Each structure stands twice: as structure tokens, then as C-alpha cells.
Amino acid sequence: MNVEQAHQFASAWVDAWNSHDLDAVLAHFAEDAVFTSPMAAQLLPETRGVLEGKEAIRGYWAVGLERVPDLRFEVVNVYNGVDTVVINYRNHAGGLVNEVLHLDPEGRVGAGHGTYLVADPHHPVRDAGGR
């Protein structure tokens, strides 16, 4: 993935999220994708934060959209790797989040990780928990 493709990917991703179109978000993911998130562990404790397969990911995100109907993301930065794109964004509550997305050879997400800014106790960050 080149820089332009990474930005196009992030733009399509954020547009899908902001329209709350789960099918459009999930179109970026392989059927057997794995996604991890500490928020998944909070919303669905039985998952321990690990979602295996597109349908499990859909279930988690559907719960999230139901609980946060005003969910909205703003892309702050996009990082490009060899087979990875990182989307740094601010969520509806002002929290900073990164989606670390590893792409398969077809350009679909095979593994993704939601990561949340952790406040340094010496330099607290507003809403470090991402909520």
C-alpha cells in the first residue's frame, strides 16, 4: 500500500464509520479477520477483547453503535507501513485512538487492533481512556 492508497483507505473507513454503515466498514475486512480492542473486553467481557471472524467483529461494533448513537470519528493522522496502515483518530468524546490494521495480500484487513491513548500520570491527557 502506498501513501495515497493509505489515505484513500482511511477516508473510506472514516466515511463508513461516520455514516454508521457497518457493511461498508466490514468491506475492508477479510472473513477470517481478527480484531482486538480493550473496548471489546469492556462491552463483551466474554471475548476478552479478541474478536475472531467478520461476524464477531460485526457483533461488537453493532453493540458499540447501539450504545453510542452519536459516534463520530475525525482522522488526525494516517501512517503507512509495508502491509499495515495505522489510522490515528479522535472519537466522539475527544479521545485519541489508533486502529493498527494489517492487510492481507488482497488488501483486506486480516488483523486489526484498537489502541487507546494512556495518560502519563505526570502529564495527564484529556480523556485518556478514549471515552
C-alpha positions, 0 to 999 in steps of 0.5 A: 500500500502506498501513501495515497492508497493509505489515505484513500483507505482511511477516508473510506473507513472514516466515511463508513464509520461516520455514516454508521454503515457497518457493511461498508466498514466490514468491506475492508475486512477479510472473513477470517479477520481478527480484531482486538480492542480493550473496548471489546473486553469492556462491552463483551467481557466474554471475548476478552477483547479478541474478536475472531471472524467478520461476524464477531467483529460485526457483533461488537461494533453493532453493540458499540453503535447501539450504545453510542448513537452519536459516534463520530470519528475525525482522522488526525493522522494516517501512517503507512507501513509495508502491509499495515496502515495505522489510522490515528483518530479522535472519537466522539468524546475527544479521545485519541485512538489508533486502529493498527490494521494489517492487510492481507495480500488482497488488501483486506484487513486480516488483523486489526487492533484498537489502541487507546491513548494512556495518560502519563500520570505526570502529564495527564491527557484529556480523556485518556481512556478514549471515552 
